[in-house]
Amino acid sequence: MPMFVLMTRLAPGALADARGRRAMGKEWIQRVHKVCPEVTFKAHYALLGPYDFMDIYEAPDMSTAQRVSLISRAEGAVSAESWPAEPYDSFLRILEEVDQA
């Protein structure tokens, strides 16, 4: 199943209340599971830098990944980007195919 990376940025004040943030996170994941039951999350990280969170997940297609991003925006994210991610070994095979063509 295709892998995606979700990069999320919240509004500046969204991280001021830990309990509120935890509740928002639970609501978000419940909504994702309801709308996109085929999505499987592999990892969730809090970040320092231009994004607040990074989620790594599997989804069957780009349309489903788009839904995950839209749900994130609807649940209060200022920015939510889903990027397709290719495993490195697979990338190397593709590179070899291109190189041989």
C-alpha positions as CSV (number, residue, x, y, z in Angstrom):
1,M,0.0,0.0,0.0
2,P,1.4,3.5,-0.8
3,M,3.0,5.4,2.0
4,F,2.5,9.1,2.8
5,V,3.9,11.7,5.1
6,L,1.5,14.2,6.6
7,M,3.2,17.5,7.6
8,T,0.9,19.6,9.9
9,R,1.2,23.2,11.2
10,L,-1.1,24.5,13.8
11,A,-2.2,28.0,14.7
12,P,0.3,29.7,17.1
13,G,-2.0,29.4,20.2
14,A,-3.1,25.8,19.5
15,L,-0.3,24.3,21.6
16,A,-0.9,26.4,24.7
17,D,-3.3,24.0,26.4
18,A,-2.0,20.4,26.7
19,R,-5.4,18.9,27.7
20,G,-7.2,20.7,24.9
21,R,-4.5,19.6,22.4
22,R,-4.9,16.0,23.5
23,A,-8.7,16.2,23.0
24,M,-8.3,17.8,19.6
25,G,-5.8,15.0,18.6
26,K,-8.2,12.3,19.6
27,E,-11.1,14.0,17.7
28,W,-8.9,14.2,14.7
29,I,-7.8,10.6,14.7
30,Q,-11.4,9.4,15.3
31,R,-12.6,11.4,12.3
32,V,-9.8,10.1,10.1
33,H,-10.7,6.5,11.1
34,K,-14.3,7.2,10.4
35,V,-13.9,8.8,6.9
36,C,-10.8,6.8,5.9
37,P,-11.0,3.4,7.6
38,E,-8.4,2.0,5.2
39,V,-5.6,4.4,6.5
40,T,-3.0,2.8,8.8
41,F,-0.8,5.1,10.8
42,K,2.8,4.0,11.2
43,A,4.3,6.8,13.2
44,H,3.4,10.2,14.8
45,Y,6.1,12.8,15.7
46,A,6.0,16.3,17.3
47,L,8.6,18.5,15.6
48,L,10.7,21.6,16.1
49,G,10.8,23.7,13.0
50,P,8.3,24.9,10.4
51,Y,5.9,22.0,11.1
52,D,4.4,21.0,14.4
53,F,3.7,17.3,13.6
54,M,4.6,14.6,11.1
55,D,2.6,11.5,10.6
56,I,3.6,8.5,8.5
57,Y,0.7,6.5,7.2
58,E,-0.4,4.1,4.5
59,A,-3.4,4.8,2.3
60,P,-4.7,3.0,-0.8
61,D,-4.5,6.1,-3.1
62,M,-3.9,9.8,-3.5
63,S,-7.6,10.6,-3.0
64,T,-7.6,9.0,0.4
65,A,-4.4,10.9,1.3
66,Q,-6.1,14.1,0.2
67,R,-9.0,13.3,2.6
68,V,-6.5,13.0,5.5
69,S,-5.1,16.4,4.7
70,L,-8.6,17.9,4.4
71,I,-9.7,16.5,7.7
72,S,-6.6,18.0,9.3
73,R,-7.4,21.4,7.9
74,A,-11.1,21.0,9.0
75,E,-9.9,20.1,12.6
76,G,-7.9,23.3,13.0
77,A,-4.6,22.8,11.2
78,V,-3.3,26.0,9.5
79,S,-1.4,23.8,7.0
80,A,-1.6,20.1,6.2
81,E,0.4,18.5,3.4
82,S,0.4,14.9,2.5
83,W,3.5,13.9,0.6
84,P,3.9,10.5,-1.2
85,A,6.9,8.6,0.2
86,E,8.8,5.8,-1.6
87,P,10.8,3.3,0.4
88,Y,14.5,3.8,-0.3
89,D,15.1,0.3,-1.7
90,S,12.2,0.8,-4.1
91,F,13.6,4.2,-5.1
92,L,16.9,2.6,-5.9
93,R,15.2,0.0,-8.1
94,I,13.4,2.8,-10.0
95,L,16.7,4.7,-10.3
96,E,18.4,1.6,-11.8
97,E,15.5,1.2,-14.3
98,V,15.8,4.8,-15.4
99,D,19.6,4.5,-15.6
100,Q,19.3,1.5,-17.8
101,A,16.8,3.0,-20.2
